[in-house]
Amino acid sequence: FTTLVNEMAGNVRGPQVMLYYGPDMLRMGLGTDLEDESGDNMRQALGAMDDLYGMVRERIKNQSGDYSFELNVNPIVLKIKEAGDKWKGGAELRKTCAGFDFTSNAFLTQGIVRSRDALMRESCCYT
């Protein structure tokens, strides 16, 4: 989880990345069965966060300055809530996050995750 660890430690070049609703996403994304002797559930959930941080970091890699990029992950939290008891934990969180990208403002200071399907539908209709 190199990207995640570097973000948490502030060991990055450029803007800091903050995930709005990130703690909720992680906590709820683990699911209701918290018995995880192998650690795989937590590993998958942390991998999902690592993937999100990496996606943002790639997009803002040429930015400099002392500011934060704030990514709202509430749409992922809503998917977890919609699934309710059918949510399958960290592996499903990682798979779900892989199906998301994000849109941002022109200044690259804030963004919100959007499903890749929704982004594709919008781009084909507005080009």
C-alpha positions in Angstrom: 0.0 0.0 0.0 2.8 2.3 -0.9 0.6 5.1 -2.2 -1.7 5.0 0.8 1.2 5.0 3.2 2.9 7.9 1.5 -0.3 9.9 1.4 -1.0 9.3 5.1 2.6 10.2 6.0 2.6 13.4 3.9 5.5 11.9 1.9 4.3 13.2 -1.5 5.2 15.9 -4.0 2.5 18.3 -4.7 -0.9 18.7 -3.2 -2.1 16.6 -0.3 -5.0 14.3 -1.2 -8.0 14.0 1.2 -10.8 11.6 0.8 -14.1 13.1 2.0 -16.1 10.3 3.6 -12.9 8.1 3.3 -13.2 6.8 6.9 -16.9 6.0 6.4 -16.0 4.2 3.1 -13.4 2.1 4.8 -15.4 1.3 7.9 -18.6 0.4 6.0 -16.7 -1.2 3.2 -15.3 -3.8 5.5 -18.8 -5.2 5.8 -20.6 -6.6 8.8 -18.5 -9.8 9.3 -15.4 -8.4 10.9 -13.8 -11.8 11.7 -10.8 -11.6 9.5 -8.1 -14.0 10.7 -6.3 -14.0 7.4 -6.4 -10.2 7.2 -7.6 -10.4 3.6 -10.7 -8.3 4.1 -8.7 -5.4 5.5 -6.0 -5.9 2.9 -8.6 -5.6 0.1 -10.2 -2.5 1.7 -6.9 -0.8 2.1 -6.1 -1.8 -1.4 -9.3 0.0 -2.5 -8.1 3.2 -0.7 -4.6 2.8 -2.2 -6.2 2.6 -5.7 -8.2 5.7 -5.2 -5.3 7.7 -3.9 -3.2 6.5 -6.8 -5.9 7.5 -9.3 -6.0 11.1 -7.9 -2.2 11.3 -7.6 -1.8 10.3 -11.3 -4.2 13.1 -12.4 -2.5 15.8 -10.2 1.1 14.7 -10.7 2.1 17.9 -12.5 0.6 20.2 -9.9 2.7 22.0 -7.3 1.9 24.1 -4.4 0.8 23.8 -0.8 -2.9 22.9 -1.0 -5.2 19.9 -0.8 -7.1 18.0 -3.4 -10.3 16.9 -1.8 -12.0 13.9 -3.4 -15.6 13.2 -2.3 -16.1 9.4 -2.1 -19.7 9.6 -0.9 -21.1 8.0 -4.0 -19.2 4.8 -3.0 -20.5 5.1 0.5 -24.1 5.3 -0.9 -23.5 2.1 -3.0 -22.4 0.3 0.2 -25.5 1.6 2.0 -27.7 0.5 -0.9 -26.3 -3.1 -0.7 -27.0 -3.3 3.0 -26.4 -6.8 4.4 -25.6 -8.1 0.9 -22.3 -6.1 0.9 -19.4 -8.5 0.6 -16.6 -6.6 2.4 -13.2 -5.5 1.3 -13.1 -7.4 -1.9 -16.3 -5.9 -3.0 -15.1 -2.4 -2.0 -12.0 -2.9 -4.1 -14.0 -4.1 -7.1 -16.5 -1.2 -6.7 -13.7 1.4 -6.5 -12.2 0.0 -9.7 -15.5 0.9 -11.4 -15.1 4.6 -10.5 -13.2 7.5 -11.8 -13.6 11.1 -10.8 -14.4 14.5 -12.2 -12.7 17.6 -10.8 -13.0 21.4 -10.9 -10.7 23.3 -13.3 -8.3 24.2 -10.5 -7.7 20.6 -9.5 -8.6 21.3 -5.9 -11.7 19.1 -5.5 -13.5 16.3 -7.2 -16.1 13.6 -6.8 -16.0 10.0 -7.7 -18.3 8.9 -10.5 -19.0 5.5 -11.9 -17.1 4.9 -15.1 -20.4 3.9 -16.8 -22.0 7.2 -15.9 -19.0 9.1 -17.2 -19.1 7.2 -20.4 -22.8 7.9 -20.9 -22.3 11.6 -20.3 -19.3 11.8 -22.6 -21.1 10.2 -25.5 -24.1 12.4 -25.1 -22.3 15.7 -24.7 -19.6 15.5 -27.3 
